[in-house]
Amino acid sequence: MDKETVPAAERAVETESMMKRLFGFEKEDLSSWHRLVCLLNRPTDPASLGIFRFLFGMIMAIDITQERGLSHLDYKYLDGAPVCRFPLFSFLQPLPLDYMYLVYVVMLFGAVGIMMGCFYRLSCLMFISTYWYIFFLDKTAWNNHSYLYGLIGFQLTFMDANRYWSIDGLRNPPKKNAQVPLWNYTLLRFQIFIVYFIAGIKKLDADWVEGYSMSYLAHHWLFDPFRMILPNEMVSLLVVHGGGLCLDLSAGYLLFFDATRPFGIFFVSYFHCMNSQLFSIGMFAYTMLATSPLFCYPDWPRHFFARFPEILRPVLPLTSPPPQPSTSCVYPDLSPAAKTSKTRFKHKLATLFTILYLAEQLFLPYSHFITQGYNNWTNGLYGYSWDMMVHSRSHQHVKITYKDGKTGDVGYLNPGVFTQSRRWKDHGDMLKQYATCLSRHLPHYNISDPEIYFDIWVSINERFQQRIFDPRVNIVKADWSPFRPNPWLMPLLVDLSPWRTKFQEIEGSLDNQTEIVFIADFPGLLLENYVSEDLGNTSVQVLQGQLNVEIVDEKKNYTLQPGEQKQLPAGAYHKVYTVSEGPSCYMYIYVNTTEAALQRNFTKLFELQERVRNGTETEPLPPELQSLVTGENEGSEAMDPVVQLFLRRQRRMKEVKKRREANVCERLNRFTVKKYYMLRRAFLMTAIAMRNLAVGLPPLEQLTREVAFANMKEPETEASQDLKDEVGHDEL
């Protein structure tokens, strides 16, 4: 009997040790509340946490001048201008501009304090209080990584991240190199795991799996190596979408386990380096790179920095002695630090906080059944859902109509008037805020009790262009609640999604000069459109349903069935009515004749220029074409406009080619100069604002000179901007 019992006991020990090797704890550690408290407050080396604290604070300090907007704060808040804003809560409003600079200064000092581990708790509070204020102040700037920064700052506030390589450790020896409880690492690791894994879950959406969400990325130069062995369509489907899905689903697991961690770090590093080139996402890629070492053993910095020369040790993180005990941790009874072996209230509170926080983070991405008013075609505000890059949108037509409530006069507003943002077009809550704001501003322009109507056409993930909101509803008076579905949101016509495969066939049958737009509309609604005079060959063709096309100037109506087509006159309005019982689908087919003629002229000028240069042109050039050879008098009013545009196009192409072929040193120099002038402006404008708060505003002439000095840019940027302003054609 003993022989049978002993092997079983040994197998149990082997099973427990295997679990501990894989997960870092035994299953018995989860068997009771006391054991769980002891586990989450287990003493852990502070080294990795201290390095992450330093990197996060440094990245946030850089981010404040860039994506948070310190370098262009005066453009962002437009002090005193009539601007429509989109705060999460209506009572939140920006402070006067000089005080907004003060808010940013407090946030910047908080970030630097986190980085240096100096007055750590105070620095964390300075950072997160101002950060979340700015975050809630503008929903149009929301994205997943900005939300993540705030979460990490919130977590660090409760952690002991200043126990390693910090000024606080030098000021307070008991804190220097002191152990931290395990929950400090658990929170951060689990947070990053959620970012990856739930982003992968969101990518199980059919649009992503079928390759419609980010198909345009396959054309980027980063995917050139894949295009050497795969066609572009397969690069989009397998590499962009398939690779992104697999990496997000597996990254957290690869980073967690010792055996797979090297592969995980390699793949996520490659992934984030690519993202830094593919998207304008600020410091997000670098923040995620900084989180990867958190999954390594906590003492990895000691082994890493021990390899550096002895002369550098005074400025590098500690490699010895081993960390000292801390009252923040719970120690085993046999430990030399057994005096803190008993669990205290703060240990239990930390455990409860960890559990509640993790549960909340698992719940929030799926909480949209509560905040239904923020749901549109996609659930919730673009922030806490981790649905990164799952949906791409294009807007074909945006019309804002106002009606005077007293006189009945009707007029139109320029889309985006009184605001710098464009995200209101996709979100019902922002549209309501925008309409309410417009109703306050329009009375200053003799428009009484205005009614505001929006006609917004959107295509999501390469579907038909269709209306997202009901154009018949006065949004000023429309009902909206954060907890009820939006009644004036038009449904996404998902039943028409299979048409996307036919779109590719139709577009493939067209020549390079012919453009096409696919439209879907609801029964009883109409689309009023204007055909530009540049579009000399425009027609509408029915794909599904029944249309009634009215040519306004001719006062004629034409009924079209599926497959039928109607030529539309240029320089005139027309109306397209959906008269079928179900939604209609149709497409505009057009050729920009002006652009086509311009391209033909460019081709002739290029051929003439080449003949002159190689000596095969026998006829003398007329005066208006002399600049093709000399390049002089390019800005002359006497020059032919087509020749002038051709030369500007060549200049722009040379500039683009020069930038693409620049070596590493030239690229680094361009990057450094750009960042220098950005930081320079941020510093000077902040100094002006602080001076204004301290001693008051100077004379207007002095303030104008100071702002002009802060706005100074490098000559290359000014020349490039001048060229960009001159060139106003899509082909350039």
KANORUR-V516863 format. One record per backbone hydrogen bond with DSSP energy under -0.5 kcal/mol. NH is the residue of the N-H (numbers start at 1). CO is the residue of the C=O. Records with the same first field share a line. If there is no record, write none. Layout:
NH->CO + CO
This chain:
5->1
6->2
7->3
8->4
9->5
10->6
11->7
12->8
13->9
14->10
15->11
16->12
17->13
18->14
19->15
20->16
21->17
22->18
23->19
24->19 + 20
25->19
29->26
30->27
31->28
36->32
37->33
38->34
39->35
40->36
41->37
42->39
43->330
44->180
48->298
50->46
51->47
52->48
53->49
54->50
55->51
56->52
57->53
58->54
59->55
60->56
61->57
62->58
63->59
64->60
65->61 + 62
66->62 + 63
68->63
69->66
70->64
71->65
72->69
73->70
76->72
77->73
78->74
81->78
83->81
84->418
85->83
88->136
92->89
93->91
99->96
100->96
101->97
102->98
103->99
104->100
105->101
106->102
107->103
108->104
109->105
110->106
111->107
112->108
113->109
114->110
115->111
116->112
117->113
118->113
119->117
123->119
124->120
125->121
126->122
127->123
128->124
129->125
130->126
131->127
132->128
133->129
134->130
135->131
136->132
137->133
138->134 + 135
139->86
141->138
142->139
147->143
148->144
149->145
150->146
151->147
152->148
153->149
154->150
155->151
156->152
157->153
158->154 + 155
159->155 + 156
163->160
167->116
168->117
170->166
171->167
172->168
175->172
176->172 + 173
177->163
178->163 + 175
179->324
180->44
182->42
183->40
184->181
185->182
186->182
187->183
188->184
189->185
190->186
191->187
192->188
193->189
194->190
195->191
196->192
197->193
198->194
199->194 + 195
200->196
201->197
202->198
203->199
204->201
205->202
208->205
209->205
210->206
211->208
212->207
213->207
217->214
218->215
219->216
220->217
223->220
224->221
227->223
228->224 + 225
229->226
230->226
235->231
236->232
237->233
238->234
239->234 + 235
240->235
241->236
242->237
243->238
244->239 + 240
245->241
246->242
247->243
248->244
249->245
250->246
251->247
252->248
254->250
255->251
256->252
257->253
261->257
262->258
264->260
265->261
266->262
267->263
268->264
269->265
270->266
271->267
272->268
273->269
274->270
275->271
276->272
277->273 + 274
278->274
279->275
281->279
284->281
287->283
288->284
289->285
290->286
291->287
292->288
293->289
294->291
295->292
296->293
300->297
302->299
303->299
304->300
305->301
306->302
307->304
308->305
312->309
313->310
315->312
316->312 + 313
324->177
329->326
330->41
331->340
335->332
338->335
340->337
341->338
348->344
349->345
350->346
351->347
352->348
353->349
354->350
355->351
356->352
357->353
358->354
359->355
360->356
361->357
362->358
363->359
364->360
365->361
366->363
367->364
370->367
371->367
372->370
373->482
374->371 + 482
375->372
376->378
383->381
386->383
388->386
390->387
394->459
396->394 + 457
397->457
399->455
400->413
401->399 + 453
402->411
403->451
404->409
405->448
406->448
408->404
411->402
413->400
417->414
419->416
425->422
426->423
427->424
431->427
432->428
433->429
434->430
435->431
436->432
437->433
438->434
439->435
440->436 + 437
441->437
442->438
444->441
445->442
446->443
447->442
448->446
451->403
453->401
455->399
456->454
457->397
458->456 + 466
459->394
461->392 + 459
463->460
465->518
466->458
468->456
470->488
473->470
475->452 + 473
477->474
478->474
484->481
487->485
489->486
490->468
494->492
496->493
497->494
499->496
500->497
501->498
502->498 + 499
503->499
504->500
505->501
506->502
507->503
508->504
509->505 + 506
510->507
514->511
515->590
517->588
519->586
520->465
521->584
524->578
525->522
527->576
528->526
529->527 + 574
531->572
532->530
535->532
536->534 + 591
537->591
538->568
539->589
540->566
541->587
542->564
543->585
544->585
547->560
548->577
549->558
550->548 + 575
551->549 + 556
552->550 + 573
553->573
555->551
556->551
558->549
560->547
563->542
564->561
566->540
568->538
571->531
572->531 + 569
574->529
575->550
576->527
577->548 + 575
578->525
579->546 + 577
580->546
584->521
585->544
586->519
587->541
588->517
589->539
590->515
592->513
593->534 + 591
594->534
596->592
597->593
598->594
599->595
600->596
601->597
602->598
603->599
604->600
605->601
606->602
607->603
608->604
609->605
610->606
611->607
612->608
613->609
614->610
615->611 + 612
616->611
617->611
618->616
625->622
626->623
628->625
629->626
630->626
631->627
636->633
639->636
640->624
644->640
645->641
646->642
647->643
648->644
649->645
650->646
651->647
652->648
653->649
654->650
655->651
656->652
657->653
658->654
659->655
660->656
661->657
662->659
667->663
668->664
669->665
670->666
671->667
672->668
673->669
674->670
675->671
676->672
677->673
678->674
679->675
680->676
681->677
682->678
683->679
684->680
685->681
686->682
687->683
688->684
689->685
690->686
691->687
692->688
693->689
694->690
695->691
696->691 + 692
703->699
704->700
705->701
706->702
707->703
708->704
709->705
710->706
711->707
712->709
717->714
718->714
719->715
720->716
721->717
722->718
723->719
724->720
725->721
726->722
727->723
728->726
732->729
